[in-house]
């Protein structure tokens, strides 16, 4: 396990922290009228964190079976192709397209068990777009890591994903109504620029994944 790998994974996790499930639904929970209930917030974030970790474990187990039968250079070239692909498709996202966030916001007002269901639903919906996470898992699978290191990195990745939401929650609890205009501006920006932001996320993720592969192919 190298410092460069850990730094790249942390960068990808921070990119993943800006998704609907890990940041914007938590923001909408903070903006719900009435007293903020930290327990509901904890249920939501805990559920989606565990969901991501379990999905990661399942993918790693499957990837390890495949990677174990392939030459290391083949794996590195495959990772490079994935990184270039992520970077390329990032340009296809329309910066003028607005996202329909109304349905998600309405679901956050349900009961606590229903909120846990929203967390799982958000994770399932994002399975098709969790490309930074898949890139991170590919980097872990290609690196010379033992099982314990992989599980530790996966857990760390999932925890880093929720750090921005936790920091905003701390600000909401400490500053109360004074931080609400800031949260509202973030929510409005996401509705208007979410598609463009997704493009940037995929582009940066593609760069990090490709750079890691290039380092192993040509410099290590």
N, C-alpha and C positions, 0 to 999 in steps of 0.2 A: 504494500500500500504506500503510494507516494503522496507527497504534499500537493503535487500538481493534480493528481486524480481527485483528492479530497476537495481542492479548490474548485475544480471543474464541476464536481457533483453539487457543491454548495451553490454555485452559480445557477445550475439547472434547477435546483430546488427553489431558489428565489424566483426564477422565472415561473415555475409552476405555482408559486404562491399567489400569483395574480389572476388565477382562473376564477370563474364564477363560483365554483364550489368552495375554494379555499380563502377567498377574500371578499367577494361582493355579496354573497348570501350572508356571511357574518356581518358585513356593514349594514345590510338591510335589517338584520336582527337588532343591531344597535339603534337603528332609526325607528323601530316599532314604537308607537305611542304608548305612554305609560312607563312604569318603573322597569328598568332593565333587569332581567333575571339572569344572573350569571350561570345558574344551573342549566338553563336551556341552551345557553351559549356553549357550555362545557359538553353537553350531550351532543350537540351538532358537531363541534370540532373533533371531539373524541371519536365519533362514529366515522367521519370521513377520513380521519387519520388512520384508523384501524383498517378501513376499507382499502385505502391505497397500499398499506403495508401488506395486507393479505394478497392483493392482486400482484404486488411486486414479488412476493415469495413464490407464488404460483408460476409467474413468468420466468423467474430465475431458475426454478427447478426444471422447467421445460427447456430453457435456453442452455442449461448446463449439459443436458443430454445431447443436444445438437452440437454444441461447441466442442464437447469431448471427443467427437468423431471427426473434427475438422482440423486442418493445419492452421497454426497460429496466424500465418500471413493471410490465409483466406478469410479468417475472422476479421482481421484488421482492415482488409480491403472492403469487406461487406460493411463494416462500420463507417468507413470513409464514404461509401456510396450512400448510406443512410443520411450521413451529415450533409452531403451535397444536395440530396433530395429535399431535406427539410429546409435548407437555405433557398432552394429554387422555388418551392411551393409558397414560401412566405410572400412572394411578390404577387400572388394571385388573390390576396385578400383585399377587398374593396374598402378603402379608407373612408368612403362616403356612406357606407351602409350602416344603418342604425340597428341595434339589437333590441329584440322584444323581451324586456325584462319583467313585464307585468305579471306573467304567470308565475315566475319564480318568486317574486315578492309576495304574491298572494298566498303561496304555500307556506311561507315562514310564520304565518299567524296561527297555525294549527296547534294541537296539543304537543306535549313533549315527545311522546312516542311517534307522533306523526312527523315531528321535526327530525327525528332520527331516520325516518323513512325518506325524508327530503334529502338528507345527507347521502344516503345510499343511492338514491335516484340521481343526484348530481354527479356522484362518482361513476355510475353506470353510463350516464350521458357523455361524460368526459372521457370514457374509455377510448372512444374513436379519435380523440384529439389530445390525449396525454402523451404526445410525441416527445417532449423533453424528458418525461419519466422513462419512456421506452429507450430513449437515447442513453440516459444514465444507466439503465439496467444493462444495455449493450456494452457500455464501458466497463461496468463491473464484471460482466461475464468474460470479456476479452482480457482483463487484467489477471495477473497471477495472484489470486486471492483464495484463502480458505473459506469454508462455509461460515465460520464465526465472523470473519471480517465482512463478508457480504451481508449477513443479517444485521450487523452493527451499522454498516453504511446505509442500508435500506431504512432502518429505524431512524437514523440521523437525518436522512433525506426527508422523510415524512414529517419529522418534527420541525425542520427548517421551513417546510412549506407553510406551516401555520404561525410562524413567528410574527409576520406582519399583522395578521389578524389579532394576535394576542397583544401586540404593542398598541394597536388601535383601541382594543378593549380596555387596556390599562388607562389610556388617555380618556376614554369615555367615562370610566368610573371616577377618575380623578378630577376631570374638568367639567363633567356633566354636560349641561346645555351649551357651554361655550365651544365645544368641539363639534356639535351637531352640524353647523354650517359647512365645516370642512368635510365631514362625512357625506353630506348631501352633494357637495361639489364633486367628490370622487364618484359617487353613484351616478350623477348626471353625465360626467365625462365618460364613464364606462358605457352607458347606454348609447352615447353618440359616437364614441371612438373605439368601441370594443373590438370591432373587426380589424381595424388598423393595428391595434395593440397586439392582437393574436398573430398578425403577420410579423411584427417585430419580434415577438417571443419565439416563433418558429425559426426566424432568421438567426437570432443569437444562439438558440439551441443547436441549430445545424452547424454553425461555426465552431462551437465548443466540441461537439461530437467529432467533426471532421478534423479539427486540430489535434485532438487526442490520438486519432488513428494515424495521422501524418507523423506525429512525433514517434510512434512506435515503428512505423514502416521505414522511415528515412533517417531518424536521428538516434535511435536506441539500438 
